[in-house]
Amino acid sequence: MKFHLSLRRSGLAFAFAAALLTGGLTACTKDLDREPFYDLNTESVYRDPANHLQVLAKLYAGFNLSGNSGSPDVFAGQGKDEGETSYLRAYWYLQEFPTEEAVVAWNSGPLQELNRINWTSSNDLINNSYTRIFYEVAVCNEFIRETSDDKLNSRGISGADAEKARLYRAEARFLRALAYYHAIDLYGNVPFVTEADAPSKNLPKQINRADLFAYVESELKAIETELTPARQGPYGRADQGACWTLLAKLYLNAQVYTGTARYTDCLTYCNKVLGAGYQLAPEYRLLFLADNNVTAASEIIFPITSDGLVSQVYGGTTYLVHAAVGGRMQTSDFGVNSGWAGNRTRKNLPLLFPTGASNPDRRAMFFSQGQNLEINDLTLFTDGYGVTKWKNKTSTGANGVDPQQIFVDTDFPLFRLADVYLMYAEAVLRGGSGGTQPQALAYVNALRDRAYGNPGGRITAAELTAPNFILDERARELYWEAARRTDLIRFERFTSASYLWPWKGGVRNGQGVDVKFNLYPLPSTDIVANPTLQQNPGY
């Protein structure tokens, strides 16, 4: 049994503590610093050190599960799909559907707005991700507040119990920093509350994007030495490797977020990860299978964990597997009982891979039988190649543990070593110090050796420095891993007319779009609820 499942089981068994922490929060930003409605007394939960890990489990589960059984954490809306409020699913929507990597067939107005990059501040799916992010911030704030040294002392918690509580508090600070990082990336200037803001009826104040960047940076540096050393803790828990990787991602995008490049800092933290002993999984496919917690654990730095028996949600990788199956694809090949005929890719992605080569790139996981490369109809599943990357199958071909084959076991590798290799290479090519081009080339070729199964796919130093090579290689390595929108924005190709894909801007052949779409709008509901908030430009 996976360790992370035992953690999740304890969290679910302790559902009353989760309800205590999370009941009553709504989508409005006025609730960010609100004290939760309690079914039990906070003091009675936190007085017992044995409960701390159980509540921490809820914070981790918040990145995958939509809530406790029959009681979602955030309200999707009357008649809406609760699964769409899952943190990972909501985040994946916003990172993939507006790009050339993914397109969805379901004829939902908000989804088709994402397909076409023509959304407004009333888009429900933009609201889902925003609400989930700030729900996570709120529950992390509560945990951090209730495990402060003062609180521990007042409850007589000392010795080993206090040390464990401090470790859990550092992990909660990491999870909050991760949520705020997503807020920086997606929304820019957002409401801001920490554990220092006592629960009140006051409306939270808005923070500047650059100032929130500085806050997340300072938080991650503050907890770096408090977290478990890299690769020394339980699988699925945040450690120093996760902290370093998030800092590297923050610095890689610093010019977008703050106007100041920080590529040298990116390399500093890439090098810390690279010195920690992580290793590439022996085969690319192993990263996206039901036993990836075992066969690819050496590469996975921080996963969003999943289990078909104890973490049942119509989001996360359950969504990624089911929604990609349709047309002539056989559900039995994916370890699930049904296909939802939703997601496939636009032509730009498969065309990045060589065709007819004697040494094919094994990362090219596409289904073309009965599928059209071109997309004439966004709502027709057979327009666009299928993607077979995510499966609820183990490395030996067995199905996941759910006997009904609904909910999947596959973990989502939010951070993995291959991404750090590519961040290192990009930061070097963008002028950062602390790395070399020969080493960058070696890291990229290590990925390509794995992809081709031999040295036949290696590139030269000249190819490494070619325009857009790194952007294209990130697509080949990381497609459908919720990174593409951020990458395209960093390379100034997301809204630009210089790079097009089918239905970008709502026209079949694609067109440039307004630069306002580089940020999502704050939901109109929150602008109404909190009149002190200033909407992002253009919305």
C-alpha positions as CSV (number, residue, x, y, z in Angstrom):
1,M,0.0,0.0,0.0
2,K,1.3,3.5,-0.9
3,F,2.2,5.6,2.1
4,H,0.3,8.5,0.6
5,L,-2.9,6.4,0.7
6,S,-2.5,5.6,4.3
7,L,-2.2,9.4,4.9
8,R,-5.3,10.0,2.8
9,R,-7.3,7.3,4.6
10,S,-6.5,8.8,7.9
11,G,-7.6,12.1,6.6
12,L,-10.9,10.8,5.3
13,A,-11.5,8.8,8.5
14,F,-11.1,12.1,10.3
15,A,-13.7,13.9,8.2
16,F,-15.2,15.7,11.1
17,A,-11.9,17.6,11.6
18,A,-11.9,18.5,7.9
19,A,-15.5,19.7,8.2
20,L,-14.5,21.8,11.2
21,L,-11.8,23.5,9.2
22,T,-13.6,24.0,6.0
23,G,-17.4,24.2,6.5
24,G,-19.1,27.3,5.4
25,L,-16.5,28.9,3.2
26,T,-17.9,30.2,-0.1
27,A,-16.6,31.5,-3.4
28,C,-16.5,35.2,-2.3
29,T,-13.2,36.8,-1.3
30,K,-14.9,38.3,1.7
31,D,-14.5,34.8,3.2
32,L,-10.8,34.5,2.8
33,D,-10.1,35.6,6.4
34,R,-13.4,34.3,7.7
35,E,-13.5,31.9,10.7
36,P,-15.0,28.6,9.6
37,F,-18.4,27.5,10.9
38,Y,-17.6,24.8,13.5
39,D,-19.4,21.5,14.1
40,L,-16.8,20.8,16.7
41,N,-14.6,23.1,18.8
42,T,-11.3,24.0,17.2
43,E,-9.6,23.6,20.6
44,S,-10.8,20.0,21.0
45,V,-9.2,19.1,17.7
46,Y,-5.8,20.8,18.0
47,R,-5.3,20.0,21.7
48,D,-4.6,16.4,20.7
49,P,-1.3,16.1,18.7
50,A,-2.5,12.9,17.1
51,N,-5.0,14.9,15.2
52,H,-2.5,17.2,13.5
53,L,-1.5,14.8,10.8
54,Q,-5.2,14.1,10.1
55,V,-6.0,17.7,9.5
56,L,-2.8,18.1,7.4
57,A,-4.1,15.3,5.2
58,K,-7.1,17.5,4.4
59,L,-4.7,20.3,3.1
60,Y,-3.0,17.8,0.8
61,A,-6.3,16.3,-0.4
62,G,-7.5,19.8,-1.3
63,F,-5.4,19.7,-4.4
64,N,-7.3,16.7,-5.7
65,L,-10.6,15.9,-4.0
66,S,-13.7,18.1,-4.4
67,G,-14.6,17.6,-0.7
68,N,-15.9,15.0,1.7
69,S,-18.4,12.5,0.4
70,G,-21.7,14.4,-0.3
71,S,-20.2,17.6,0.9
72,P,-18.1,19.5,-1.6
73,D,-15.7,22.1,-0.3
74,V,-16.8,24.8,-2.8
75,F,-20.2,25.2,-4.5
76,A,-20.1,24.6,-8.2
77,G,-23.6,26.1,-8.8
78,Q,-27.0,24.7,-9.1
79,G,-26.9,21.8,-11.6
80,K,-23.2,22.2,-12.2
81,D,-20.6,19.4,-12.2
82,E,-18.9,19.1,-8.8
83,G,-16.0,17.4,-10.4
84,E,-15.1,20.6,-12.2
85,T,-14.3,22.2,-8.8
86,S,-11.5,19.8,-8.1
87,Y,-8.3,21.9,-7.8
88,L,-6.3,19.9,-10.3
89,R,-9.1,19.7,-12.8
90,A,-9.9,23.4,-12.6
91,Y,-6.3,24.3,-12.9
92,W,-5.7,22.0,-15.8
93,Y,-8.6,23.5,-17.7
94,L,-7.0,27.0,-17.5
95,Q,-3.5,25.8,-18.3
96,E,-4.3,23.5,-21.3
97,F,-7.6,24.4,-23.1
98,P,-6.5,27.9,-24.3
99,T,-3.3,26.4,-25.8
100,E,-2.4,24.3,-28.8
101,E,-2.0,21.2,-26.6
102,A,-5.6,20.5,-25.8
103,V,-9.2,21.1,-26.9
104,V,-12.5,19.9,-25.5
105,A,-15.5,18.7,-27.4
106,W,-18.2,19.2,-24.8
107,N,-20.6,21.9,-25.9
108,S,-20.4,24.0,-22.7
109,G,-20.3,27.7,-23.1
110,P,-17.5,28.3,-20.5
111,L,-15.4,25.4,-21.9
112,Q,-15.7,26.7,-25.5
113,E,-14.7,30.1,-24.3
114,L,-11.5,28.6,-23.1
115,N,-11.0,26.7,-26.4
116,R,-11.3,30.0,-28.3
117,I,-9.6,32.4,-25.8
118,N,-12.6,34.7,-25.6
119,W,-13.7,34.4,-21.9
120,T,-15.2,37.0,-19.7
121,S,-15.2,37.6,-15.9
122,S,-18.4,35.6,-15.6
123,N,-16.9,32.4,-16.8
124,D,-17.7,29.7,-14.2
125,L,-14.6,27.7,-14.8
126,I,-12.3,30.6,-14.2
127,N,-14.3,31.2,-11.0
128,N,-13.8,27.5,-10.0
129,S,-10.0,27.7,-10.1
130,Y,-10.0,31.0,-8.3
131,T,-12.3,29.8,-5.6
132,R,-10.4,26.5,-5.1
133,I,-7.1,28.4,-4.8
134,F,-8.4,30.7,-2.1
135,Y,-10.2,27.9,-0.3
136,E,-6.8,26.2,-0.1
137,V,-5.2,29.4,1.2
138,A,-8.0,29.7,3.8
139,V,-7.7,26.2,5.3
140,C,-3.8,26.4,5.3
141,N,-4.0,29.7,7.1
142,E,-6.2,28.1,9.8
143,F,-3.8,25.2,10.2
144,I,-0.8,27.4,10.4
145,R,-2.5,29.7,12.9
146,E,-3.5,26.8,15.1
147,T,-0.1,25.2,15.2
148,S,1.9,28.3,16.0
149,D,4.4,28.0,18.8
150,D,2.2,30.1,21.1
151,K,-0.7,27.7,20.5
152,L,1.4,24.6,21.0
153,N,2.7,26.0,24.3
154,S,-0.7,27.0,25.5
155,R,-2.0,23.5,24.9
156,G,1.0,21.9,26.6
157,I,2.3,20.3,23.4
158,S,6.1,19.9,23.6
159,G,8.9,17.6,22.7
160,A,8.6,15.3,19.8
161,D,4.9,16.2,19.3
162,A,5.8,19.9,19.0
163,E,8.6,19.1,16.5
164,K,6.1,17.1,14.3
165,A,3.6,20.0,14.5
166,R,6.3,22.4,13.3
167,L,7.2,20.1,10.4
168,Y,3.5,19.9,9.5
169,R,3.2,23.7,9.8
170,A,6.1,24.1,7.3
171,E,4.4,21.7,4.9
172,A,1.2,23.8,5.2
173,R,3.1,26.9,4.4
174,F,4.5,25.2,1.3
175,L,1.0,24.2,0.2
176,R,-0.2,27.8,0.8
177,A,2.8,29.1,-1.2
178,L,1.9,26.7,-4.0
179,A,-1.7,28.0,-4.1
180,Y,-0.5,31.6,-4.1
181,Y,2.0,30.8,-6.9
182,H,-1.0,29.6,-9.0
183,A,-2.8,32.8,-8.1
184,I,0.2,34.9,-9.2
185,D,0.4,33.0,-12.5
186,L,-3.3,33.0,-13.4
187,Y,-4.8,36.1,-11.9
188,G,-2.0,38.6,-11.0
189,N,-3.2,41.1,-8.4
190,V,-5.4,39.1,-6.0
191,P,-6.8,39.3,-2.4
192,F,-4.2,38.5,0.2
193,V,-4.6,37.0,3.7
194,T,-2.3,35.1,6.0
195,E,-2.5,33.4,9.3
196,A,-1.6,36.8,10.9
197,D,-5.0,38.2,9.9
198,A,-7.4,37.1,12.6
199,P,-10.7,35.8,11.3
200,S,-13.0,38.8,10.9
201,K,-15.7,40.4,8.7
202,N,-13.2,42.7,7.1
203,L,-12.8,42.4,3.3
204,P,-9.3,41.2,2.4
205,K,-7.0,43.7,0.7
206,Q,-5.6,43.3,-2.8
207,I,-1.9,42.7,-3.2
208,N,0.2,43.7,-6.2
209,R,1.5,40.7,-8.3
210,A,5.1,41.6,-7.7
211,D,4.5,41.9,-3.9
212,L,2.8,38.5,-3.8
213,F,5.8,37.1,-5.7
214,A,8.1,38.5,-3.0
215,Y,5.9,37.0,-0.3
216,V,5.9,33.6,-1.8
217,E,9.7,33.8,-2.3
218,S,10.2,34.8,1.3
219,E,7.9,32.0,2.6
220,L,9.7,29.3,0.6
221,K,13.1,30.5,1.7
222,A,11.9,30.6,5.3
223,I,10.7,27.0,5.4
224,E,13.5,25.6,3.2
225,T,15.5,24.3,6.3
226,E,12.3,23.3,8.2
227,L,11.1,20.8,5.6
228,T,12.3,17.2,5.4
229,P,15.5,16.8,3.4
230,A,14.9,16.0,-0.3
231,R,13.9,12.4,-1.0
232,Q,14.0,11.5,2.7
233,G,10.4,11.8,3.7
234,P,7.2,9.9,2.8
235,Y,6.1,9.9,-0.8
236,G,3.5,12.5,-1.6
237,R,4.6,14.9,1.1
238,A,6.3,18.3,0.4
239,D,10.1,18.2,1.2
240,Q,13.0,20.4,0.4
241,G,13.1,19.2,-3.2
242,A,9.5,20.4,-3.7
243,C,10.4,23.7,-2.1
244,W,13.4,24.2,-4.4
245,T,11.5,23.3,-7.5
246,L,8.7,25.8,-6.7
247,L,11.4,28.5,-6.2
248,A,13.0,27.6,-9.5
249,K,9.6,27.9,-11.3
250,L,8.9,31.2,-9.6
251,Y,12.3,32.6,-10.7
252,L,12.0,31.2,-14.2
253,N,8.8,33.3,-14.7
254,A,10.0,36.3,-12.6
255,Q,10.2,38.6,-15.6
256,V,6.6,38.0,-16.4
257,Y,5.4,38.3,-12.8
258,T,7.6,41.3,-11.7
259,G,9.3,42.8,-14.8
260,T,12.8,41.7,-13.5
261,A,14.5,38.5,-14.8
262,R,15.8,36.1,-12.2
263,Y,17.4,33.4,-14.2
264,T,20.5,33.1,-12.1
265,D,18.3,32.5,-9.1
266,C,16.4,29.9,-11.1
267,L,19.7,28.1,-11.7
268,T,20.6,28.2,-8.0
269,Y,17.5,26.2,-7.1
270,C,17.7,24.0,-10.1
271,N,21.2,23.0,-9.0
272,K,19.9,22.2,-5.5
273,V,17.4,19.8,-7.0
274,L,19.9,18.3,-9.4
275,G,22.2,17.6,-6.5
276,A,19.6,15.8,-4.4
277,G,19.8,12.4,-6.1
278,Y,16.6,12.4,-8.2
279,Q,16.8,10.1,-11.3
280,L,14.8,9.9,-14.5
281,A,12.3,7.1,-14.7
282,P,13.7,4.4,-17.0
283,E,10.8,4.9,-19.4
284,Y,8.7,7.9,-20.2
285,R,5.4,6.0,-20.1
286,L,5.9,4.9,-16.5
287,L,5.3,8.5,-15.3
288,F,1.6,8.4,-16.3
289,L,0.5,4.9,-15.1
290,A,-1.3,3.6,-12.1
291,D,1.8,2.5,-10.3
292,N,3.9,5.6,-11.0
293,N,4.4,6.1,-7.3
294,V,6.7,3.0,-7.5
295,T,8.1,2.8,-11.0
296,A,8.7,6.6,-11.5
297,A,9.2,7.7,-7.9
298,S,12.8,8.5,-8.5
299,E,11.8,11.3,-10.9
300,I,8.7,12.6,-9.2
301,I,9.5,15.5,-6.9
302,F,6.0,16.4,-5.8
303,P,2.8,14.5,-6.9
304,I,-0.8,15.1,-6.5
305,T,-1.7,11.7,-5.3
306,S,-4.7,9.5,-6.3
307,D,-6.2,6.2,-5.4
308,G,-9.2,4.5,-6.9
309,L,-10.6,3.3,-3.6
310,V,-10.0,6.1,-1.1
311,S,-9.7,9.3,-3.2
312,Q,-12.7,9.1,-5.4
313,V,-13.3,12.2,-7.4
314,Y,-14.4,13.1,-10.9
315,G,-11.4,15.4,-11.1
316,G,-7.7,14.8,-11.0
317,T,-6.3,12.0,-13.1
318,T,-9.7,10.2,-13.1
319,Y,-10.8,13.1,-15.3
320,L,-7.7,13.1,-17.4
321,V,-8.0,9.4,-18.2
322,H,-11.8,9.2,-18.9
323,A,-12.1,12.5,-20.7
324,A,-9.5,11.6,-23.3
325,V,-11.1,8.3,-24.3
326,G,-13.6,8.4,-27.2
327,G,-14.1,7.5,-30.9
328,R,-12.5,4.1,-31.7
329,M,-10.3,4.1,-28.5
330,Q,-10.9,1.1,-26.4
331,T,-11.7,1.8,-22.7
332,S,-10.0,-1.5,-21.8
333,D,-6.7,-0.1,-23.0
334,F,-6.9,2.7,-20.4
335,G,-8.2,0.7,-17.3
336,V,-11.5,2.5,-17.1
337,N,-15.1,1.5,-17.8
338,S,-16.1,4.4,-20.0
339,G,-14.8,7.2,-22.2
340,W,-16.2,10.7,-21.9
341,A,-15.2,11.7,-25.5
342,G,-13.9,15.2,-24.4
343,N,-10.3,16.0,-24.7
344,R,-7.9,15.6,-27.7
345,T,-5.1,17.8,-29.2
346,R,-4.8,20.3,-31.9
347,K,-2.4,19.6,-34.8
348,N,0.5,21.7,-33.5
349,L,1.4,19.2,-30.9
350,P,1.7,16.0,-32.9
351,L,3.5,17.9,-35.7
352,L,6.3,18.7,-33.2
353,F,7.2,15.0,-33.3
354,P,9.1,13.4,-36.3
355,T,7.1,11.2,-38.6
356,G,8.3,8.1,-40.3
357,A,11.6,8.2,-38.4
358,S,13.5,5.0,-37.8
359,N,13.9,6.0,-34.1
360,P,10.5,7.3,-33.1
361,D,10.1,9.6,-30.1
362,R,8.1,7.5,-27.6
363,R,6.7,10.6,-26.0
364,A,4.4,10.9,-29.0
365,M,1.3,9.2,-27.5
366,F,-1.4,9.9,-30.0
367,F,-4.4,8.0,-31.4
368,S,-5.1,8.8,-35.0
369,Q,-7.4,5.9,-36.1
370,G,-10.7,7.4,-37.0
371,Q,-9.5,10.8,-35.9
372,N,-8.8,13.9,-38.1
373,L,-5.6,15.9,-37.7
374,E,-7.5,19.1,-38.6
375,I,-10.2,20.5,-36.3
376,N,-13.2,21.8,-38.3
377,D,-15.6,21.4,-35.5
378,L,-14.5,22.0,-31.9
379,T,-17.4,20.0,-30.5
380,L,-16.7,16.9,-32.6
381,F,-14.4,14.4,-30.7
382,T,-13.0,12.8,-33.9
383,D,-11.6,16.2,-35.0
384,G,-8.2,16.3,-33.5
385,Y,-5.9,13.4,-32.5
386,G,-6.6,11.5,-29.3
387,V,-3.9,11.6,-26.5
388,T,-3.1,8.2,-24.8
389,K,-0.6,9.6,-22.2
390,W,-2.7,9.1,-19.1
391,K,-3.8,5.6,-18.1
392,N,-5.3,3.7,-15.2
393,K,-3.0,0.7,-16.1
394,T,0.0,-0.4,-14.2
395,S,3.4,-1.0,-15.8
396,T,2.6,-4.7,-16.0
397,G,-0.8,-4.1,-17.7
398,A,-3.1,-4.6,-14.7
399,N,-6.0,-2.2,-14.1
400,G,-6.1,0.1,-11.1
401,V,-7.6,-1.0,-7.8
402,D,-11.1,0.2,-8.2
403,P,-13.1,-2.9,-9.3
404,Q,-15.6,-0.7,-11.1
405,Q,-12.8,0.9,-13.1
406,I,-14.2,4.4,-12.5
407,F,-11.7,6.1,-10.2
408,V,-8.0,5.9,-11.0
409,D,-4.7,5.3,-9.1
410,T,-2.4,7.4,-11.3
411,D,-0.7,10.2,-9.4
412,F,-0.2,13.5,-11.2
413,P,3.5,14.5,-11.1
414,L,3.1,18.2,-10.5
415,F,6.9,18.6,-10.2
416,R,9.4,16.2,-11.8
417,L,13.1,16.0,-12.6
418,A,12.6,16.3,-16.4
419,D,11.0,19.7,-15.9
420,V,14.0,20.8,-13.8
421,Y,16.4,19.7,-16.6
422,L,14.5,21.9,-19.1
423,M,14.3,24.8,-16.6
424,Y,18.1,24.6,-16.2
425,A,18.6,24.6,-20.0
426,E,16.2,27.6,-20.5
427,A,17.7,29.6,-17.7
428,V,21.2,29.1,-19.1
429,L,20.1,30.1,-22.6
430,R,18.5,33.2,-21.2
431,G,21.7,34.3,-19.7
432,G,21.6,33.0,-16.1
433,S,24.9,32.3,-14.4
434,G,25.5,29.1,-12.4
435,G,25.1,26.7,-15.3
436,T,26.7,25.9,-18.7
437,Q,25.5,25.2,-22.2
438,P,27.3,21.9,-22.4
439,Q,25.5,20.7,-19.2
440,A,22.2,22.1,-20.5
441,L,22.8,20.1,-23.7
442,A,23.6,17.0,-21.7
443,Y,20.3,17.3,-19.7
444,V,18.2,17.7,-22.8
445,N,19.9,14.8,-24.5
446,A,19.3,12.6,-21.4
447,L,15.6,13.3,-21.9
448,R,15.8,12.5,-25.6
449,D,17.8,9.3,-25.0
450,R,15.0,8.1,-22.9
451,A,12.4,9.2,-25.4
452,Y,14.0,7.4,-28.3
453,G,15.4,4.5,-26.3
454,N,18.8,5.1,-27.8
455,P,21.1,8.1,-28.8
456,G,19.4,8.5,-32.1
457,G,17.4,11.5,-31.0
458,R,20.2,13.6,-29.6
459,I,20.6,17.2,-30.7
460,T,23.6,19.4,-31.2
461,A,24.6,22.6,-29.5
462,A,23.4,24.6,-32.5
463,E,20.0,22.9,-32.3
464,L,19.7,23.6,-28.6
465,T,20.1,27.4,-29.2
466,A,17.8,27.5,-32.2
467,P,14.7,29.8,-31.7
468,N,11.9,28.2,-29.8
469,F,13.7,24.8,-29.4
470,I,13.3,24.8,-25.7
471,L,9.6,25.9,-25.9
472,D,9.0,23.0,-28.4
473,E,10.9,20.5,-26.3
474,R,8.9,21.5,-23.2
475,A,5.8,20.6,-25.3
476,R,7.2,17.3,-26.3
477,E,8.2,16.4,-22.7
478,L,5.4,18.1,-20.6
479,Y,2.3,18.2,-22.7
480,W,-1.0,17.7,-20.8
481,E,0.9,18.3,-17.5
482,A,-0.7,21.8,-16.9
483,A,2.4,23.8,-17.9
484,R,1.7,25.1,-21.4
485,R,-0.1,28.4,-20.9
486,T,2.6,29.6,-18.6
487,D,5.3,28.5,-21.0
488,L,3.6,30.2,-24.0
489,I,3.3,33.5,-22.0
490,R,6.9,33.4,-21.0
491,F,8.0,33.0,-24.6
492,E,5.5,35.8,-25.7
493,R,3.6,33.5,-27.9
494,F,0.3,33.0,-26.1
495,T,-1.6,36.0,-27.4
496,S,0.7,37.0,-30.3
497,A,-0.2,36.6,-34.0
498,S,3.3,35.2,-34.6
499,Y,2.3,31.8,-33.4
500,L,-1.1,30.4,-34.2
501,W,-3.1,27.2,-33.7
502,P,-6.5,26.1,-34.8
503,W,-9.3,28.2,-33.2
504,K,-7.0,30.5,-31.3
505,G,-9.0,33.7,-31.1
506,G,-12.2,31.9,-32.3
507,V,-11.3,31.4,-36.0
508,R,-10.5,28.1,-37.6
509,N,-6.9,28.9,-38.6
510,G,-6.2,31.0,-35.5
511,Q,-5.4,34.6,-34.9
512,G,-3.7,36.9,-32.4
513,V,-5.8,37.9,-29.4
514,D,-5.8,40.8,-27.0
515,V,-2.9,40.9,-24.5
516,K,-5.4,41.1,-21.7
517,F,-5.8,37.3,-22.0
518,N,-2.3,36.8,-20.6
519,L,-4.2,37.1,-17.2
520,Y,-7.5,35.7,-16.3
521,P,-10.0,38.1,-14.8
522,L,-11.0,38.2,-11.2
523,P,-14.5,36.6,-11.1
524,S,-17.3,39.2,-11.4
525,T,-18.9,37.7,-8.3
526,D,-15.9,38.6,-6.2
527,I,-15.7,42.1,-7.6
528,V,-19.3,42.5,-6.5
529,A,-18.7,40.9,-3.1
530,N,-15.5,43.0,-2.5
531,P,-15.7,46.4,-4.1
532,T,-12.2,47.2,-3.0
533,L,-10.8,44.8,-5.6
534,Q,-9.6,46.2,-8.9
535,Q,-10.3,44.1,-12.0
536,N,-7.5,43.1,-14.3
537,P,-7.1,45.5,-17.3
538,G,-9.4,44.9,-20.2
539,Y,-12.1,43.0,-18.4
